[in-house]
Amino acid sequence: ASNGKSVVAVSSCDSLQVIVEEVLLLLEKHELIVKMPYLEKRSDTICGESSAAAGDVSGGGGHGSASATGIRIGGTRLHPTLLGRATYLSSLPIRVGLEIYEHMSQGRAQGVVLVDQLHLLFMMTPVDQFAMRFLADNSLWGVLARRWDKYDDDRKRVLERIGINYVYVQQRAINKIMPKNERYYQQDRKGKRLWLALIMQELVEERPFQQIISNFQASSSEAKDSQRLHEKELEDLQSSGAMFSGKVAQFALNVGYEDIGVLFQHLISRIAFGAKADILPLCEIPFVQVVRARKLHRQGYKTVEDIAGAKASELSRILDLKPERTATKISEMIIQHARTICQRRAADQRLVLDQSVFGAGSF
């Protein structure tokens, strides 16, 4: 029995070593890590040589460059590259990080189309979370093919930049048998990512849920009822999209793509609230959602300060709140929250001013 346990233990260790080696090969293949010989720090000279060697690895920029720190395994030290570090810090799965990095690199090389938000949203869409839900069947391809023919030149330019193929979409729409090769699966993921990005585009443009469902709904002959688009899916896409877009923005900044990372950051709040940029300040106030924010904005209340100085009766009238007793209470709560936000901002500004004058170490 003792010998049997030893054999099992050795076998388990061998299997674990094989798995570790395969993972390391995968990480190295995708340039997420680099390997360097491990040098013992025996003297100042050796330390200097070791530091110089690490400097050679960490310098140079690009996703192939590595961090000056690493992990020792046997006689090898593993160093994360800039791409590997960005993937880790953003908490993105490796495949997703590599995929987004490819889309971002291509966008920066060819130019990001900014006639609307679609090109950016394409890179900020959590496609894996919905792959087994309303993306599980082929009904989306029929709708996408019909919409494609109605797109203007600007929208088609976006589709060209992201690399989705028109012929592929048409063939999937008619359920044509196609070889399941690498190109097939690449186009499949791009098509599903595009589909979700188009829906997110509608959300950030403040389209009502029912209108979005009507625009993107497959017919009963194309999709089962369980796979049809519902409000619950839109709510999940909006909340998941906001969380995922935050990770993508952090990934872009950490990988050295500050220019596109800033563009991503501007969209996070729009995705979270489902609103255009002009009413985002109002959406930050509790009890003020998109519909109410738009009503207030149309009546000249465009900032948090405007709401903080408003009268409860005026807000109740604009928002058409009923019954009167409840309306007054809600309006007063909105005003109070707006004042709290203003007070917090003022305190933050005073702190920044004091630190700039007296120095951060004075507090």
N, C-alpha and C positions, 0 to 999 in steps of 0.2 A: 504494500500500500504506500509506503514511504517513497519507493522508487517511482510508483505511478504518479504521485503528487509532484515529484521533481520533474518528470517528463512533461506534465501539464504546465508547470510553471515555466520551464524553458521554452515550450511551444508558445505560450502566451507572450513571453518576452520577445521571441523572434517575430511573432505576428505584429506586436506593437512597434518593433523597430522597423519592420517593412512599411507599416502605415505611416510612421513618422518620416521615413525616407521619401515615400511617395508624395506626402504633403509638401515637404521641403522642395522636391523637384518641381512640383506644381507652382509653388510660390516663386521659385527662381526662374522658371520658364516665363512667367508673366511679369518678371522684373519687379516683384514686390519685395524681394530680399536679394542681397548679394553675399557671397561667402568670401572670407579672408582668413589667412592663416592666423592662428592665435599665437601671440608673442608674450612670453613671460616678462614681467617688469622687474628685472634683476638689478638694474643700475640706471643712473640718469641718462646714460647714452642709449640704453635699450628703450627707456621710456620715450626719449626723444624720437628714436626711429619708429617706435610704435605709433606715436602721435602723428608723425609725418605720414605714415602709411594710412592711418585713419583719415587724415586730412585729404589725402589723394582721393579716397573713396567718397567723402562727403562733399567735395567741391565739384563744381562743374554744372550744377543745375540739371533740369530735366527729370523725367520720372525714373531714370536709371541711376541717379545719384543716391547716396545712402547717408543715413544718420551717422554721427560720430560715435554713437553708443551701439552696443550689440549684445548678443547672447552667446555665451560659449557653449559649444557642444563638441566634446572631445578636443581635437586639435584645431577646430574651426570656430571662428566667431561669425555669427550671422548678424548682418546689419540691415535694418529696414530701409528701403528706398523711400524717396519722397512720395511716390505713389502708394507704397505699402503703408507708410505712416498715415497718409491721408485716409486710406480705406479703413484702417483700424480706428482712428480718432472719430470718424464720422459714423461708426457702427454699421456701415453698409456691408452686406454680404459680398464676398470676393467677386463673384460673377457680375453682380449688379454694379460694383465699383468699376470694374474693368469696362463694362458696357457703357456706363455713363461717361467714363474718361474718354473712350473712343468717340462718342457723340460730341463731347465738349471740344476735343482736339480738332475734330473735323469742322465744327462750327467756327472755331477761332481761325482755322486755316482758310476756310472758304468765305467766312463772314456769316454772322448770325442775322437772320431776317427779322427785323423789328417792326414790320408794318402792323403787327399785332403781337400777342403774347404766345402764339402757338408754338413757335420754334423753341422758346425757353421752356414752356410747359411740357413739351415732348421729353425734355431731359429731366423733368421733375415729377414724372408720373410713376406711382408705385404699382407697376403692372403685375408683379408676382402675387400681390394680395388679392387680385380679382381674377386670376387666370382660371380658377375652377368655378367661378360664379357666372356672371353674364358674359364672360369671354370664352366659355367652355365649348360653345358650338360654333357653327359657321354662319349664323344669321347676320353677324356684324358685317361680314364681307359684302353681302348684298346691299345693305344700307350704305356702306362706305363707297361702293362702286357707283351707286346712284348719286350720291352727294358729290363725288369727284367730278362728274361731268358738269356740275353747276358752279364749280370753283372758278374764281377769277385768276389772272396771271400771278398776282402776288401770293395767293394761297398755293398755287401749283409750284411756285418757286420754293416755298417752304418744303413741300413734299419731295421736291427734287433734292434739296439740301440734306434732308434726313435719310434719303436713299430708299424710299419705298417705291416699288415698281408698279406701274399702272397695269401692265399685262398680268402680273401675279395677282393683283386684287381682282381683276375681272375673272380670272380662272378660278379663284377661290369662291367667287360669287356664284358661279354656275356648278360648283362642286366637281370640277374637272380633276381627274386623277393625275397627281403630280408625283415625281420622285421625291422621297423624303431624304434629301441630302442636306448639307450644311446651309446652302443658300435658301432652301425652303424654310428651315427653322429660323434663320436670321430675318427673313421677310415676315414670317409669322409673328415674331416678337415685335418687330417694328410696326406692323399693322395694328396689333393690339395696343401697343404703347400710343400710337397715333390716335386710335379710337378713344382711349381714355383722355388724351390731351385735348381732343376736340370737345369732349364733354366738359372738362375743366375750363376750357376757354369760354364756354357758355356760362359756367358758374361765376367766373370772375367778371363777366359782363352783366351780372344781375338778372339773368333770365330766370323766370319762374320755373319751379321744378316741373310742373305739368307741361310747360312749353318744351323743355328739354326732353322730357320723355316722349312727347309727340314727335320731336325732330329726329330722335335717334332710335325710336322703337321699331323693331322688326315686326313684320306682319305675323299673324297667327300661323300662317303656313310655313314661315321661316324659322320660328323659334317656339319652343315649348313655353308654357306659362311660367314654369319655375325658373326659366332662364331669361325671361323678359325683364326689361329695365323697370325698376320701381323706385319710389322716393327713398326707401331705406338704403339702396345702393348708392344713390346720389349723396346722401348724408354721410355714409361711410367713406365714399371717395373724397369728399371735401375734408373730413377730419383726418383721414389717413394721408391725403395729399399734402396737407399743411405740415404734418409731422415729417413726412418723407422729404419734402422740399427743404426743410430746415437742415436735414442731414446732407442733402445734395449741395446746398449753399456752403456748409462747413467743409465738405469734401473739396469743392472748387477752390476755396480760400487756402486750404492746407496743401493742396497740390500745386499751388502757385498761380492759379488762374483767377487773380483778384478781380480782373475786369468783368468776367462773366459771373463771378461769385457775387459781386455787388448787384448785378441785374437780378440774380436769383433772390437775393435778400429782399428786394423791393416787391417781389411777388408773393412772399410767404403770407403776409397779412391779408392780401387780396384773396388768396386761396382759402385761408382760415375763415374769413368773414363772408366770402362770396360776394365781393363788392368791388366797385371801381375805386380808383385812387382818391377821388375827390371827397368821398365820405368816410374814409378810413378813420380819421380822428374822432368822428362821432360814434363809429362802431365800437371804439374802445370803451365807451361809457356803458356800464352795466344797465340792462333793461332797454338799451337802444340797439336794435338789430337793423338789418339792411333796409327793410321797408320803412321803419320809423326814421332812420337816418336820412333816407332820401326825401321824405316828407319835410323834415326839418331843414335840410339843405335848400330845398326849393323855396322855403320861406325866409331865407337869409341867415339861418343858424348854421354856420359852416365850421366853427371851431368849438373846442371844449370850453373855452372862455365865454363864447356866446351863450352856451347852455348854462354855464355857472351863473351868469347874470340875468337869466330869463325869469319870467314869472310863471308860476305853476299853472295859472289859469290859461295863459297863452299857449303853453305846451299842450295842455289838454285839448284846446281848441284845434291846434294844428294836427295833432295825432288822432283826433276824433276818438278819444278814450271814453268809454262808457262802462258802467254807470258813473254818475258824477262823483260820488263819494270815493269810489275806487280810483277814478281818473286823477283826482287831486293827489291821492296818496302816491300813485305811480309817478306823477310828474314831479312831486317833491323829492322822491327817491332819486330820480334821474338828475335833478339839479344838485342834490347833495353829493352824489357820486362825482359829478363834474367838478364841483368845488374841491373835493378831496384830491382828485387828480391834479388840479391846478396847484393846490398846496404842496403836494408831493413834488411836483416839478420845480416849484419855487425853492423848496428846501434843497433839492439836488443841485440846482444852479448856484445857490449860496455856498454849498459845500465845495463845488468845483472852483468858484471864485476865491474862496478863502484858501484853498490848497494852492492855487496858482500864485497868490500874493504872499502867503506865509510859508508855503511848502508843505508837502504831505506829511512830513515827520513832525509837524507842530501839533498834530491832533492825535 
